[in-house]
Amino acid sequence: MSNIQDESFRDSIGTIDETGNRKFIFPKKPSGKLYEYRKIVSYFLLAILIANPFIKINGNQFMMFNVLERRFNIFGFPFWPQDFYLFVLFMILGVVFVILFTVIFGRIFCGWICPQTIFLEMVFRRIEYWIEGDRGAQIRLAKQEWNAEKIKKKGLKWSVFLVISFFIANVFLAYLISSDELFKMIEDGPESHLSTLIALLIFTGVFYFVFVWFREQVCIIACPYGRLQGVLLDNKSINVAYDFVRGEKEAGRAKLNKNEDRAATGKGDCIDCHQCVHVCPTGIDIRNGTQLECVNCTACIDECDSIMETVGLPKGLIRYASEDEIEKKTKFQFTARMKGYSAVLVILIGVLTGLLFLRTDVEATILRLPGQLFQHKGENISNVYTFKIINKTNDEFKDIHFKLVGINGTLKLVGKQDFKVPKQGMNSGTLFIEINQYLLDTDKTKLDIEVYNGNKKIETATTNFLSPRSFD
């Protein structure tokens, strides 16, 4: 990109001024074909994001991430601590997918799918445009003294932002503690759930801080994904890019003069109107090349196309393209790196699908009590065991009993015989197994124990039975 004018090249973060202080961005209200597409995608994703914790499949919340109890629901599948490896695999799959997506399409996830961008650009900024006006009006209002007009507009905006932040915090809490618990807190009153109320207020404060003040700094400073793109992108990755070959040409970019024949003067198609900079939500100049702040929101594409149409020049000066496509005029190719990531993604999907099919709704674990040896009871040998049954379903197990299979013996529960397991819960206990010594061939015999709920077998557990080495 040697043709880009050196004096205009940015060498500092666009949201920091010369003194190192925060410089607030006042982006121009975007418009255009891609922006309309983004609105459709964003509001569709917003609807899904808000509805997810309140949708249930077979009694399971569609999406839930209860970190405290280590219970997760993904697409209606419940995951318990024993299924944590599946949850981790889900997360790895998501990371690999995002990496593959970035290698091919750049940081398009940030501009079109990321909840931070969707909420900021499609909710909070649109309210800001409605209350304070477009870029010029916002800049004038920021410089204006605190008179009645400014207090009215700022107060209204901040009040609306607070209400929306509180709403988002409630949805976020529904993901963490389940929507049922959230509704229960509302019904019982906040005084009965003080810890949950405090968490709700903290989340509200965090969201309010992010969308009122921190804003695009989340993407620039806090989000690790923005740093990753520097490693993942190459000359073949498709990004929102400025066509510097066409925009600069021999004489570089320059203002448009009336009745000027730019082809004859050798000037580039970029008329240096700075509209692509004014509309950028992170305050960068896309003409300086790929930058970590760029979230691929396409606002600059729409704005530049509009200007090009106005001055009678071809559209596409800023467009989705790879650097090789712009500089070398090469078409998109599926590189070896892209094939590698795709292969890993397919393998992970296959492994995850197989593990999901093998996953059971009931887990029964029967283990010998640590530190306890077998006991002689006449001709019988007795071992004591602890057992744990995990019920991942939404039905209560009301009549749990065990059956020893493959060998004659007796199995007795310690304590109550009417053993129950609540829905999406667990229960544990102790049991004894006695087997005649002459039926045992080795000092460690493998036992299969079937677990029944009423007359229905729900699981088969395996354990070892210890006995003397020889009975001669």
Salt bridges, closest charged atoms under 4 A:
GLU36 OE2 - LYS39 NZ 3.31
GLU69 OE1 - ARG71 NH1 3.36
ASP83 OD2 - ARG359 NE 3.28
ASP83 OD1 - LYS392 NZ 2.98
GLU121 OE2 - ARG125 NE 3.01
GLU128 OE2 - LYS157 NZ 2.85
GLU128 OE1 - ARG215 NH1 3.12
GLU132 OE2 - LYS154 NZ 3.28
GLU132 OE2 - LYS157 NZ 3.15
GLU149 OE2 - LYS153 NZ 3.15
ASP180 OD2 - LYS56 NZ 2.54
ASP188 OD2 - LYS184 NZ 3.04
ASP188 OD2 - HIS193 NE2 3.10
GLU216 OE2 - ARG22 NH2 3.06
GLU216 OE1 - ARG125 NH2 3.65
ASP234 OD2 - ARG337 NH2 3.03
ASP243 OD2 - ARG319 NH1 3.00
GLU248 OE2 - ARG253 NH2 3.14
GLU260 OE1 - ARG262 NH1 3.31
GLU260 OE2 - LYS267 NZ 2.62
ASP269 OD2 - ARG246 NE 2.59
ASP269 OD1 - LYS249 NZ 3.50
ASP272 OD1 - HIS274 ND1 3.86
ASP272 OD1 - ARG287 NH1 2.68
ASP285 OD1 - ARG287 NE 2.94
GLU293 OE2 - ARG10 NH1 2.52
GLU303 OE2 - LYS28 NZ 2.62
ASP324 OD2 - LYS236 NZ 3.68
ASP324 OD1 - LYS328 NZ 3.91
ASP361 OD1 - ARG359 NH1 4.00
GLU363 OE2 - LYS392 NZ 2.89
ASP399 OD1 - HIS401 ND1 3.95
GLU434 OE2 - LYS377 NZ 3.20
ASP443 OD2 - ARG469 NH2 3.43
GLU450 OE2 - LYS457 NZ 3.70
